[in-house]
Amino acid sequence: MMGSKPIPKSDKELQPYNMAVAGHDGTMCDSQGELFIKPCTDQELRFYKTANESHQAFADLMPVFMGELALNDTTDVNDIDEQLPAVSSMIPTETKAKVIKQAKEQAAEAAAPHPASSDEKGWEEKAKSKKIKTNKSVVLENSAYGYTRPNIMDAKLGKRLWADDAPQAKKIKFDEVSAETTSGSHGFRIAGMRVYKGDTDPGKLDAMGYKVYDKNYGRNVVKGHNLLEAMRKFIFNPQAGIDEELGKIIAGLFLNDLRRIEEVLASEESRMYSASLLFTFEGDGNALRAALDQTRADMSAEQYKKEDGPYTPGLSASRVDSGIEMDDEGQMVFPINAAMSQNMILANLAQTPGSQDMEFSADSDGESSNGDIPRIYSLKLIDFAHAEWTPGQGPDENSLFGVRSLIKIFEQLADD
């Protein structure tokens, strides 16, 4: 998966990332939104590397890892070229200049005196800022790239939200948050949402037409009794053309991914605290329906070639959560460009007889042999500042608690 897609294009520039629903400041992306540069700790960077080196099934759940940037006050163009050889030739000079400017700013912040994280008062001061004091960034493929109007939800996993080395003040504070929210009752909470045309009142939408739910929504508004309804607001949205039919399709696709995530986490020995699941799907109903129609048509055409029979492209009201494509060795097959989620679309939208026997692959240049697959949805595991591999300690039941709760909710949303 590492470096599997040649990005960015030569006409892109970096800019502050404006689609985040939670997390830290300082993230940047190119103007088309394909490349995502995120300040990170050594621990998070190490987790990305080891996942891609030794835990491929886990890495397939994460955003595509393109590389790292070690940034300091002496960072120059040569440093960027050396650290990102796979994509540096396609990054224009003006883009590199913006990265260098950010490097100097981050280096200055990292060098500034600040209390140690283990200090009680120091943690409180650090908590007031959303910026990480670091000179390193992880370079990822942006999960929100390629959509017309991406709807995004950050679901923070775990009943326990603090790592073993957290200061006592942080443990107390986070335990209070857990006890007062669905983190405690369901093992996850909504950390933020962006929903295209998510309100009938235009005054409640931002400049891009989104209803934005910040962290206070998941902390103060969403409780156990209205959690299902809150999740419905994310997916089912008549104002944007997401009716019951389309909503159930999306819910079914997310449900498949959640079941796969449960399977992988149950097979790994790791611990993650305050990691999240990032749900993304096409929020414009017309664009979503067109993407689904195109995918169905591409699949039907492929089946038509195999069976030399008629086909009818278009949406169907039949169930779409029928299974996951596996290869002869029992492993999931992931197209290079789109990883797990798009392969599941191919499996889930195949409704013609014998479609389970169809094979889908990607050519060496990253292009699907079945044509360009439109972006429909994505589900990625993110935020690994407090994540590590823990051999001999068994699965991460803290995170699995939240995943299993989400599975139950999406079963209801999809009428499974």
C-alpha positions as CSV (number, residue, x, y, z in Angstrom):
1,M,0.0,0.0,0.0
2,M,2.9,2.4,0.8
3,G,3.4,5.0,-2.0
4,S,0.9,3.2,-4.2
5,K,-0.6,6.3,-5.8
6,P,1.4,9.0,-7.7
7,I,0.3,12.1,-6.0
8,P,0.2,15.1,-6.0
9,K,-0.1,16.5,-9.5
10,S,2.2,19.3,-10.6
11,D,-0.4,22.1,-10.4
12,K,-1.3,21.6,-6.7
13,E,-0.4,23.7,-3.8
14,L,-0.7,23.1,-0.1
15,Q,-3.3,24.9,2.0
16,P,-4.8,24.5,5.5
17,Y,-7.1,21.5,5.6
18,N,-10.7,22.7,6.1
19,M,-12.7,19.4,6.2
20,A,-11.5,18.1,9.5
21,V,-14.3,17.4,12.0
22,A,-11.9,16.7,15.0
23,G,-8.2,16.5,15.8
24,H,-5.3,18.9,15.9
25,D,-4.5,22.1,14.1
26,G,-1.6,22.4,11.6
27,T,-2.7,19.8,9.1
28,M,-2.3,20.7,5.4
29,C,-3.4,19.3,2.1
30,D,-2.9,20.1,-1.6
31,S,-5.5,22.3,-3.3
32,Q,-7.2,19.2,-4.7
33,G,-7.3,17.5,-1.3
34,E,-5.5,14.3,-2.4
35,L,-2.4,14.6,-0.2
36,F,-2.7,15.0,3.6
37,I,0.2,16.2,5.8
38,K,-0.5,15.8,9.5
39,P,1.8,16.7,12.4
40,C,2.5,13.6,14.5
41,T,4.3,12.2,17.4
42,D,7.2,9.7,17.1
43,Q,4.8,7.1,18.5
44,E,2.2,7.6,15.8
45,L,4.8,7.7,13.0
46,R,6.3,4.4,14.3
47,F,2.8,2.8,14.5
48,Y,2.2,3.7,10.8
49,K,5.5,2.3,9.8
50,T,5.3,-1.0,11.7
51,A,1.7,-1.5,10.5
52,N,2.8,-1.3,6.9
53,E,5.9,-3.4,7.5
54,S,4.5,-6.2,9.7
55,H,0.7,-5.9,10.1
56,Q,-0.7,-5.6,6.6
57,A,-4.3,-6.5,7.5
58,F,-4.2,-3.7,10.0
59,A,-2.6,-1.3,7.6
60,D,-5.4,-1.9,5.1
61,L,-7.7,-0.3,7.7
62,M,-5.6,2.9,7.9
63,P,-5.2,5.8,5.4
64,V,-2.6,5.0,2.7
65,F,0.8,5.9,4.2
66,M,2.9,7.8,1.7
67,G,5.9,8.6,3.9
68,E,7.1,11.0,6.5
69,L,8.7,14.5,6.8
70,A,11.1,15.4,9.5
71,L,10.8,19.2,9.7
72,N,13.1,21.7,11.4
73,D,14.4,25.3,11.0
74,T,16.9,24.2,8.4
75,T,14.5,22.2,6.2
76,D,15.1,23.0,2.5
77,V,14.0,21.7,-0.9
78,N,16.7,19.0,-0.9
79,D,15.4,17.7,2.4
80,I,11.9,17.2,1.0
81,D,13.3,15.6,-2.2
82,E,15.3,13.1,-0.1
83,Q,12.5,12.2,2.3
84,L,9.7,11.8,-0.3
85,P,11.5,10.4,-3.3
86,A,8.3,8.8,-4.6
87,V,6.4,12.0,-5.0
88,S,8.9,14.8,-4.7
89,S,9.3,15.2,-8.5
90,M,5.6,16.0,-8.8
91,I,5.5,18.6,-6.0
92,P,6.0,22.1,-7.5
93,T,8.5,24.6,-6.1
94,E,5.8,26.8,-4.6
95,T,4.3,23.9,-2.8
96,K,7.7,22.9,-1.3
97,A,8.1,26.5,-0.2
98,K,4.9,26.2,1.8
99,V,6.0,23.0,3.5
100,I,9.3,24.6,4.4
101,K,7.5,27.6,5.9
102,Q,5.4,25.3,7.9
103,A,8.5,23.3,9.0
104,K,10.1,26.5,10.4
105,E,6.9,27.4,12.3
106,Q,6.5,23.9,13.7
107,A,10.2,23.8,14.7
108,A,9.9,27.1,16.5
109,E,6.9,25.8,18.4
110,A,8.5,22.5,19.2
111,A,11.6,24.4,20.5
112,A,9.6,26.8,22.7
113,P,9.8,26.0,26.5
114,H,6.8,24.1,27.7
115,P,6.0,21.9,30.7
116,A,6.6,18.1,30.4
117,S,3.5,16.1,29.5
118,S,3.8,14.2,32.8
119,D,3.5,17.4,34.7
120,E,-0.1,17.8,36.0
121,K,-0.3,21.6,35.3
122,G,1.7,21.1,32.1
123,W,-1.0,18.7,30.7
124,E,-3.7,21.3,31.4
125,E,-1.8,24.0,29.5
126,K,-1.2,21.7,26.6
127,A,-4.8,20.7,26.5
128,K,-5.8,24.3,25.8
129,S,-4.0,24.2,22.4
130,K,-4.9,21.9,19.5
131,K,-1.4,22.0,18.1
132,I,1.1,19.2,18.6
133,K,4.6,20.4,19.5
134,T,6.5,18.3,17.0
135,N,8.9,18.5,14.1
136,K,7.6,15.5,12.2
137,S,4.6,15.0,9.9
138,V,3.1,11.9,8.4
139,V,2.1,12.1,4.8
140,L,-1.1,10.2,4.0
141,E,-3.7,9.9,1.2
142,N,-6.7,12.0,2.2
143,S,-9.7,9.9,2.8
144,A,-12.0,12.7,1.8
145,Y,-10.5,13.1,-1.6
146,G,-12.6,12.5,-4.8
147,Y,-16.1,13.2,-3.5
148,T,-18.4,15.9,-4.8
149,R,-19.7,16.7,-1.3
150,P,-18.1,14.4,1.3
151,N,-20.1,13.7,4.5
152,I,-17.6,13.1,7.3
153,M,-18.0,11.7,10.8
154,D,-15.3,11.1,13.4
155,A,-16.2,8.3,15.9
156,K,-13.7,8.2,18.8
157,L,-13.2,4.7,20.1
158,G,-12.9,3.3,23.6
159,K,-14.5,3.5,27.0
160,R,-11.0,4.3,28.4
161,L,-9.5,7.2,26.6
162,W,-6.1,7.6,28.2
163,A,-2.9,5.7,27.8
164,D,-0.9,4.2,30.7
165,D,1.6,7.1,30.8
166,A,-1.0,9.8,31.0
167,P,-0.8,12.2,33.9
168,Q,-3.4,11.7,36.7
169,A,-5.2,15.0,35.8
170,K,-5.7,13.7,32.3
171,K,-7.0,10.4,33.5
172,I,-9.5,12.0,35.8
173,K,-10.7,14.4,33.1
174,F,-11.1,11.8,30.4
175,D,-12.8,9.4,32.8
176,E,-15.4,12.1,33.5
177,V,-15.9,12.6,29.7
178,S,-16.3,8.9,29.2
179,A,-18.8,8.6,32.1
180,E,-20.9,11.5,30.8
181,T,-21.0,10.4,27.2
182,T,-21.6,7.4,25.0
183,S,-17.9,6.6,25.3
184,G,-18.8,5.0,28.6
185,S,-22.1,3.3,27.6
186,H,-21.2,2.3,24.0
187,G,-17.4,2.5,23.7
188,F,-17.5,5.3,21.2
189,R,-18.8,8.9,20.8
190,I,-19.3,11.2,17.9
191,A,-16.3,13.6,18.0
192,G,-17.6,15.7,15.0
193,M,-19.7,15.5,11.9
194,R,-20.1,17.5,8.6
195,V,-23.3,16.8,6.8
196,Y,-24.0,18.4,3.4
197,K,-27.4,20.3,3.5
198,G,-27.8,18.8,7.0
199,D,-30.4,21.4,8.0
200,T,-33.5,22.9,6.4
201,D,-32.5,26.3,7.7
202,P,-29.8,27.8,5.4
203,G,-28.6,30.0,8.3
204,K,-27.4,26.9,10.1
205,L,-25.1,25.8,7.2
206,D,-21.6,27.0,6.6
207,A,-20.3,28.6,3.5
208,M,-19.9,25.3,1.8
209,G,-23.4,24.2,2.6
210,Y,-22.6,21.9,5.5
211,K,-24.2,21.5,8.9
212,V,-21.2,21.2,11.2
213,Y,-21.4,19.3,14.5
214,D,-18.4,20.0,16.8
215,K,-17.1,18.0,19.7
216,N,-19.8,19.4,22.0
217,Y,-22.5,17.6,20.0
218,G,-21.1,14.2,21.0
219,R,-20.3,15.3,24.5
220,N,-23.5,17.3,25.5
221,V,-26.3,16.4,23.1
222,V,-25.9,12.8,22.1
223,K,-26.7,10.3,24.8
224,G,-27.6,6.6,24.7
225,H,-31.3,7.3,24.1
226,N,-30.8,9.4,21.0
227,L,-27.6,7.9,19.6
228,L,-29.3,6.0,16.8
229,E,-31.2,9.1,15.7
230,A,-27.9,11.1,15.7
231,M,-26.3,8.5,13.4
232,R,-29.4,8.7,11.1
233,K,-28.7,12.4,10.7
234,F,-25.3,11.6,9.3
235,I,-26.6,9.2,6.7
236,F,-30.2,9.8,5.9
237,N,-30.7,13.3,4.5
238,P,-33.6,14.0,2.2
239,Q,-32.5,17.7,1.7
240,A,-29.4,16.4,-0.1
241,G,-31.2,13.6,-1.9
242,I,-30.1,10.8,0.4
243,D,-33.4,8.9,0.8
244,E,-34.1,5.7,2.6
245,E,-32.9,3.6,-0.3
246,L,-29.6,5.3,-0.7
247,G,-29.1,5.6,3.0
248,K,-29.6,1.9,3.6
249,I,-27.1,1.1,0.9
250,I,-24.5,3.3,2.5
251,A,-25.3,1.9,6.0
252,G,-24.9,-1.6,4.6
253,L,-21.5,-0.8,3.1
254,F,-20.3,0.7,6.3
255,L,-21.6,-2.3,8.2
256,N,-19.4,-4.6,6.0
257,D,-16.3,-2.6,6.8
258,L,-17.1,-2.5,10.5
259,R,-17.3,-6.3,10.5
260,R,-14.0,-6.5,8.8
261,I,-12.5,-4.1,11.3
262,E,-13.8,-6.2,14.2
263,E,-12.2,-9.3,12.6
264,V,-8.8,-7.6,12.2
265,L,-8.7,-6.0,15.7
266,A,-9.7,-9.3,17.2
267,S,-6.8,-11.0,15.5
268,E,-4.2,-8.4,16.5
269,E,-2.5,-7.6,19.8
270,S,-2.5,-3.8,20.1
271,R,-3.7,-1.0,22.3
272,M,-5.1,2.3,21.0
273,Y,-6.4,5.2,23.1
274,S,-8.4,8.0,21.6
275,A,-8.1,6.5,18.1
276,S,-11.1,7.1,15.8
277,L,-13.0,5.6,12.9
278,L,-13.4,8.2,10.1
279,F,-16.7,7.6,8.1
280,T,-16.8,9.3,4.7
281,F,-19.4,9.0,1.9
282,E,-20.7,11.0,-1.0
283,G,-23.2,13.4,0.6
284,D,-24.8,14.7,-2.6
285,G,-27.6,12.4,-3.4
286,N,-27.4,12.9,-7.2
287,A,-23.7,12.3,-7.2
288,L,-24.1,9.3,-5.0
289,R,-26.7,7.7,-7.2
290,A,-24.7,8.4,-10.3
291,A,-21.6,6.8,-8.7
292,L,-23.6,3.7,-7.6
293,D,-25.1,3.4,-11.1
294,Q,-21.7,3.7,-12.7
295,T,-20.3,1.0,-10.5
296,R,-23.3,-1.3,-11.1
297,A,-23.0,-0.7,-14.9
298,D,-19.3,-1.4,-14.9
299,M,-19.9,-4.7,-13.0
300,S,-22.9,-5.6,-15.2
301,A,-20.9,-5.0,-18.3
302,E,-18.1,-7.2,-17.0
303,Q,-20.6,-9.9,-16.2
304,Y,-22.2,-9.4,-19.6
305,K,-18.8,-10.1,-21.3
306,K,-18.5,-13.3,-19.2
307,E,-22.0,-14.7,-19.8
308,D,-22.8,-13.0,-23.1
309,G,-26.3,-12.1,-21.8
310,P,-28.3,-9.0,-21.1
311,Y,-27.9,-6.7,-18.2
312,T,-29.7,-3.8,-16.7
313,P,-27.6,-1.1,-14.9
314,G,-29.0,0.9,-12.1
315,L,-29.8,0.8,-8.4
316,S,-31.7,-2.1,-6.9
317,A,-33.7,-2.2,-3.7
318,S,-32.3,-5.6,-2.9
319,R,-29.8,-6.0,0.0
320,V,-26.3,-5.0,-0.6
321,D,-24.5,-6.3,2.5
322,S,-24.2,-9.9,1.2
323,G,-20.6,-10.6,1.6
324,I,-16.9,-9.7,1.3
325,E,-14.7,-10.8,-1.7
326,M,-11.9,-13.2,-0.7
327,D,-9.1,-14.7,-2.7
328,D,-8.2,-18.4,-2.9
329,E,-6.1,-18.2,0.3
330,G,-8.9,-16.6,2.3
331,Q,-7.4,-13.1,2.2
332,M,-9.4,-10.0,1.2
333,V,-8.6,-8.5,-2.2
334,F,-7.9,-4.8,-2.2
335,P,-7.7,-2.7,-5.3
336,I,-4.5,-0.5,-5.1
337,N,-6.3,2.8,-5.5
338,A,-9.1,2.4,-3.1
339,A,-8.1,-0.3,-0.6
340,M,-10.8,-2.2,1.4
341,S,-13.9,-0.1,0.9
342,Q,-14.1,0.0,-2.9
343,N,-13.5,-3.7,-3.2
344,M,-16.5,-4.2,-0.9
345,I,-18.6,-2.0,-3.2
346,L,-17.8,-4.4,-6.0
347,A,-18.8,-7.3,-3.8
348,N,-21.9,-5.7,-2.4
349,L,-23.3,-4.3,-5.6
350,A,-22.9,-7.5,-7.6
351,Q,-26.5,-8.7,-8.0
352,T,-26.4,-10.7,-11.2
353,P,-26.2,-14.5,-11.0
354,G,-22.7,-15.9,-10.6
355,S,-21.3,-12.4,-9.7
356,Q,-19.7,-13.9,-6.6
357,D,-17.2,-15.6,-8.9
358,M,-16.1,-12.4,-10.6
359,E,-12.6,-11.3,-10.0
360,F,-11.5,-7.7,-9.7
361,S,-7.9,-6.5,-9.8
362,A,-5.7,-3.5,-10.3
363,D,-3.0,-3.1,-12.9
364,S,0.6,-2.2,-11.9
365,D,0.0,1.4,-12.6
366,G,-2.8,1.6,-10.1
367,E,-5.6,1.7,-12.6
368,S,-8.4,-0.7,-12.0
369,S,-8.9,-3.3,-14.7
370,N,-12.6,-2.6,-14.5
371,G,-12.2,1.2,-15.2
372,D,-12.3,4.1,-12.8
373,I,-14.2,3.3,-9.7
374,P,-16.2,6.4,-8.5
375,R,-15.8,7.4,-4.8
376,I,-18.8,6.2,-2.9
377,Y,-17.7,5.8,0.7
378,S,-14.7,5.1,2.9
379,L,-14.1,3.9,6.5
380,K,-10.6,4.3,8.0
381,L,-9.0,3.9,11.3
382,I,-7.1,7.0,12.3
383,D,-5.3,8.9,15.1
384,F,-2.5,6.7,16.6
385,A,-0.7,9.1,18.9
386,H,-1.4,6.6,21.7
387,A,-1.2,3.3,19.9
388,E,1.3,0.5,20.2
389,W,1.6,-3.2,19.5
390,T,1.3,-5.3,22.6
391,P,2.4,-8.9,22.0
392,G,1.1,-11.4,24.5
393,Q,-1.6,-9.1,25.8
394,G,-4.5,-10.2,23.6
395,P,-6.9,-8.1,21.4
396,D,-7.7,-4.5,22.1
397,E,-11.1,-5.0,23.8
398,N,-11.4,-1.4,24.7
399,S,-11.5,-0.4,21.0
400,L,-13.5,-3.5,20.1
401,F,-16.3,-2.5,22.5
402,G,-16.9,0.6,20.4
403,V,-16.6,-1.2,17.0
404,R,-19.2,-3.8,18.2
405,S,-21.5,-1.1,19.3
406,L,-21.2,0.6,15.9
407,I,-22.0,-2.8,14.2
408,K,-25.2,-3.1,16.2
409,I,-26.2,0.5,15.2
410,F,-25.5,0.0,11.6
411,E,-27.3,-3.3,11.5
412,Q,-30.4,-1.2,12.5
413,L,-29.7,1.5,10.0
414,A,-29.3,-1.1,7.2
415,D,-32.2,-3.2,8.4
416,D,-29.8,-6.1,8.5
